[in-house]
Amino acid sequence: MADSGTRSVGSYLEKIFSLDGKVILFTGATGGIGSVLCRGFASAGASVALCDVDAGKLAELEKEILAETEGRETSPSGFERVSSFTLDLTRMDDIVNCVDRAIRRYGRIDVLFNCAGINKREGLLDVEESTYDRIMQINLKGLYFISQEVAKHMRKAGKGNIINMASHNSVGMLGGCSVYGATKSAVTALTRSMAVEWAKFGIRANAIAPGHILTPLTTVTWEHPTRSRYLKERIAMERPGTPEEILGTALLLASDASSYMSGMMVHIDGGCLAGGAPWDFDTRY
């Protein structure tokens, strides 16, 4: 009876959350968060199209995914399990070519996951035009136009799903993140525009706003004597999150379990936005 019950629960959850048969295109696939999501999505049955600027890192990630899925080169539905496409989001021709190649490979894109993003921590008075332009090009302009290009195909299919990577800096700022924060605030507004304008095409759009996540790029911050203390005081859980702790929400948004959800931003921040660690107060506990 226990085995039967386990199978019943497993079948029910698989029916709701499975990504089998879905083709998911990731930008920023080799990043600290993106790579974890790509591996998780492939394990959940998706066919993942990995897109990033570094061909070497793409090849490494592709090998890792095949190894973690026991070398199965096709998903349960028969689609190619994983493929790689070099993509420079600062080049419009690269965006068009990348989407075109993915469509020719799979025939469709069910989910676009915009993970690509960069930052350079500088004060408002220190930022040079070249830095401003590059962050804007990748975090906002590139996201805008690859979403537009993919949405053209989703419109023809009559359905689609776009997930954008926002940030805690979409609503709360840190010193030295002015340009990055501006792009991430814009991404949340753009997500709502997508949800409103493209609903008639069967396309929905949502955003994930990670809090302070420990990745190779943020290790220097978490090892800093004053910045790490500052962050922990503002996080109710008093610790950084991990990329793996974003995966569950990402699976929800990519799956049919969130079919009536659009135009939303979901925070994964350990209680940072809620108010962080409380001040001293009278309690028996």
Rosetta blueprint (number, residue, H / E / L):
1 M L
2 A H
3 D H
4 S H
5 G H
6 T H
7 R H
8 S H
9 V H
10 G H
11 S H
12 Y H
13 L H
14 E H
15 K H
16 I H
17 F H
18 S L
19 L L
20 D L
21 G L
22 K L
23 V E
24 I E
25 L E
26 F E
27 T E
28 G L
29 A L
30 T L
31 G L
32 G L
33 I L
34 G H
35 S H
36 V H
37 L H
38 C H
39 R H
40 G H
41 F H
42 A H
43 S H
44 A L
45 G L
46 A L
47 S E
48 V E
49 A E
50 L E
51 C E
52 D E
53 V L
54 D L
55 A H
56 G H
57 K H
58 L H
59 A H
60 E H
61 L H
62 E H
63 K H
64 E H
65 I H
66 L H
67 A H
68 E H
69 T L
70 E L
71 G L
72 R L
73 E L
74 T E
75 S L
76 P L
77 S L
78 G L
79 F L
80 E E
81 R L
82 V E
83 S E
84 S E
85 F E
86 T E
87 L L
88 D L
89 L L
90 T L
91 R L
92 M H
93 D H
94 D H
95 I H
96 V H
97 N H
98 C H
99 V H
100 D H
101 R H
102 A H
103 I H
104 R H
105 R H
106 Y H
107 G L
108 R L
109 I L
110 D L
111 V E
112 L E
113 F E
114 N E
115 C L
116 A L
117 G L
118 I L
119 N L
120 K L
121 R L
122 E E
123 G L
124 L L
125 L L
126 D L
127 V L
128 E L
129 E H
130 S H
131 T H
132 Y H
133 D H
134 R H
135 I H
136 M H
137 Q H
138 I H
139 N H
140 L H
141 K H
142 G H
143 L H
144 Y H
145 F H
146 I H
147 S H
148 Q H
149 E H
150 V H
151 A H
152 K H
153 H H
154 M H
155 R H
156 K H
157 A H
158 G L
159 K L
160 G E
161 N E
162 I E
163 I E
164 N E
165 M E
166 A L
167 S L
168 H H
169 N H
170 S H
171 V L
172 G L
173 M L
174 L L
175 G L
176 G L
177 C E
178 S H
179 V H
180 Y H
181 G H
182 A H
183 T H
184 K H
185 S H
186 A H
187 V H
188 T H
189 A H
190 L H
191 T H
192 R H
193 S H
194 M H
195 A H
196 V H
197 E H
198 W H
199 A H
200 K H
201 F H
202 G L
203 I E
204 R E
205 A E
206 N E
207 A E
208 I E
209 A E
210 P E
211 G L
212 H L
213 I E
214 L L
215 T L
216 P L
217 L L
218 T L
219 T H
220 V H
221 T H
222 W H
223 E L
224 H L
225 P L
226 T L
227 R H
228 S H
229 R H
230 Y H
231 L H
232 K H
233 E H
234 R L
235 I L
236 A L
237 M L
238 E L
239 R L
240 P L
241 G E
242 T L
243 P L
244 E H
245 E H
246 I H
247 L H
248 G H
249 T H
250 A H
251 L H
252 L H
253 L H
254 A H
255 S L
256 D H
257 A H
258 S H
259 S L
260 Y L
261 M L
262 S L
263 G L
264 M L
265 M E
266 V E
267 H E
268 I E
269 D L
270 G L
271 G L
272 C L
273 L L
274 A L
275 G L
276 G L
277 A L
278 P L
279 W L
280 D L
281 F L
282 D L
283 T L
284 R L
285 Y L
